[in-house]
Amino acid sequence: MNIVKKMPVKWLPLIIIAAISAVLWLMVTPPEGISIQGWQTSIIFVATIACIVAEIMPIGAIGLLAITIFAVLRPSGAGSATDAIKIALSELNSSLIWLIVIAFMIARGFIKTGLSKRIAYYLVKLLGKNTLGLAYGLSVTDVALAPAIPSTTARAGGVIYPIAEALAINFKSSPKDESRNRIGTFLMLTISHVNDITSAMFLTAFTGNLLAAKLVTTSLNITLGWGQWFLASIIPCLVSFIVIPLVIYFLTNPELKKTPEASKLAAEELKKMGAITAKEIIMGLTVVLLLVLWIAGKNFGIDSTTTAFIGLTILILAGVLSWDDIKGEKAAWDTLIWFAALLMMAGQVNKLGVTKWLGNTIGNAVQGHLGESSWVVVLIVLCIAYVYLHYFFASGNAHIAALFPVFLSVAITLGVPEMIAIFALVICTNYFGSITQFANARNPLLFAEGFVPVKTWWKVGFVCSVVNLFIVFTVGLLWWSIIDLGVTN
């Protein structure tokens, strides 16, 4: 059998991106208000985003390429080769990057010990007597895993999807024919949309959250804490968590309403797993410790990243994870490289005044259309535009790196209170993850088997995005006024 090898580099789109960048670099004069350093840095930054969107190489390799080009061409005006490479590698010591790298490693403990699967089967056993309850059981599993697993693909794809697929097939709901409507379509869409909601709940539940948090620090010198994030997001996210499965249930109308066999199947799987092991207990207690320190660590002088290191060290000392496990966590090391590249360039673009210039320019244009509208109207318009621009992106992190600081700058320029602008945008950042089958890295896995037709995915994705945005603009704004989020530090 002939095996078609995938090209390591998509040369045609890479050459096109490089050619356009060269023309902009050599032949186009920067707009008034942008320095030559800001212009050239922006060209490399946008080219990097384009390479990620076009998927010319794995994202870690793109990050390495970007760092190399940045060090060689010195767009930000570094005075020497040594200064250039120092700038290019400056974000490798970012505490936020290391927080997410360590979180990836801690997440491996959930999978390795089987604790994640045990939690899922236990909740299915408890709640899975009907179709809606089964969906909520899988959803609560996601909530339990989200604080310590920053990979949406690992949670939804690695833990929850295999269980949901087995349940669907057990109920004679096949992805290959119309029987998918019995329960499969409903479960897969619920997994995807709830995964977006649980990602928005916790700072450490999605890599994009930490990217956005770092961009906030770079742009506004405001540090978002784990507990602060949780307090701001929990009420609007809980409302979405309750409402969205009901919306999907209504839109897909699964033929199977009662699922008593699901509880029996989960009980059988738990029996096969046997009694809970010492390593599972250690894993669970470590996560509890992490949550306590992420919420209250500042009272003890412990930073969020230090907390993550404490958790990982405990898991290594207890034998839950080995050093080989750490070395083999490819997603973590991949994230270290591409995060460092994107944050470095985003920081330079901001430092050189491009983000502020772009925010003021767009802000003035928007203000011309909105007139003297209140900041609430401005926020709604910006969030809607921010979310639906994701139809043109296949990467959440590329979208965030390219647009989040700009939209945040525009919002603040037009009078939206800083903290409200920040949290409205970071929550909306998660809510564009299911509008298409390619909007999030986890979606192709959920879509590939065929449980959800394309038309259904786009219809449900759009309706759920509207519902989520409505909740942010009503429940969210009300909650933020109650906790006085509009008061900045």
Secondary structure, DSSP 4 states (H G I P E B T S, - for coil): -PPPPPPSS-HHHHHHHHHHHHHHHHH-PPPTT--HHHHHHHHHHHHHHHHHHHT-S-HHHHHHHHHHHHHHH-TT--SSHHHHHHHHTGGGG-HHHHHHHHHHHHHHHHHHHTHHHHHHHHHHHHHTTBHHHHHHHHHHHHHHHGGG---HIIIIIIIIHHHHHHHHHHTT--TTSGGGGGTHHHHHHHHHHHHHHHHHH-GGG-HHHHHHHHHHHHHH--PPPHHHHHHHHHHHHHHHHHHHHHHHHHHH--S--B-HHHHHHHHHHHHHH-SPPHHHHHHHHHHHHHHHHHHHGGGGT--HHHHHHHHHHHHHHTTSS-HHHHHT-HHHHHHHHHHHHHHHHHHHHHHTTHHHHHHHHHHHHHHHHHTT--HHHHHHHHHHHHHHGGGG-S-HHHHHHHHHHHHHHHHHHTT--HHHHHHHHHHHHHHTTTSSTTSSTTHHHHHHTSSS-HHHHHHHHHHHHHHHHHHIIIIIHHHHHHTTTT---
